[in-house]
Amino acid sequence: MGVVRVLIAPDSFGDTLTAVQAAESIATGWCRRSPGDEIEMAPMSDGGPGFVGVLHASLGGELLSVSVTDLYGEETPTAVLMVEGTAYVESAQACGLHLSERRDPERATSYGVGQMVDAAVDEGARRVVVGLGGSGTNDGGAGLLAALGAVAEPREALRGGPHALEQLSAVALAPAQQRTTGVELVVASDVDNPLLGLRGATNVYGPQKGVVEDRKHQVDDQLERLAELVDRRLADRPGAGAAGGLGFALLALGATRVGGVGVVADAVGLAARAAASDIVVTGEGAFDFSSRSGKVPYGVARIAAEAIRPCIALAGQVLVGSREMRALGIESAYSMVELVGEEASMAEPAESLALLAERVARTWSR
């Protein structure tokens, strides 16, 4: 019987496993069942949590330690990856939902992300790629603009979350634009939502950050106030609503937008590695139909399809049927919760995922 070449390319599993840990767990379980198979790991990210970690693992480079303000004003450590004049910034390190149990999005700020970009510019970066995803903020990127020098009336209106935007009467963007002159800014995100409206940042992603139903309209109005004073046309651009509107702020500074999964896939050489494999294994915490909106499994499955290789998914939970699964390009998807139960999946995620991979290898390894 021939050796099966397995490429393992998962995202992180929520707050329980990083992408690197998930890949290692899948590899461990697979090798228990099929120790002769050739295993290759390519941990992935869509621009959210883990973005810098997976890029550092593939590209090398230097990690620049930067202490910044988190989404509620506390100091928090972050790391900017510097690779040959390009800086990679993971916005979730400064304003990620995982950083605090507090859920007060109307006062949460993206100021720390601007501090990370500022530090990258200070370090001499000529290109800054900002990964967006997993944020706990919904301030339209106002905090980022303030950290880079934008001036508001009243003075602190950009720094206090959407609650403070209620008082905003003027924004001078020029100082922030001057700060980033000569620096190519890139937004790495697969989220294509606009800033405002029914498909905007507040209505689609606000509830998971803590925006209550009867406040959605008011918060959306506050972001519209910011947009009118900065550049209303940019609010309708795809990706303006990413990471609570950080996409909008970066677009206002002249950034271009690229797919987050694509940035990582290019960095790790995923297409060539998929073509050299027999099967591609991906995964994430919850595999549902929203995975089509730029999530890692969908991006990995598309690359596997181009290489004419089957792609399967391992997940904490599988919340789609076989028809939807195939629409996402996934041959089969397998659930940790179905195998070991929800309690074990949360208490021992690494071993639970390894057990699932061991079971799956019975089907997919020769």
Summary of the structure (lengths in Angstrom):
residues: 366
radius of gyration: 20.7
end to end distance: 6.7
largest distance: 72.0
contacts: 1451
relative contact order: 0.16
helix: 45%
strand: 20%
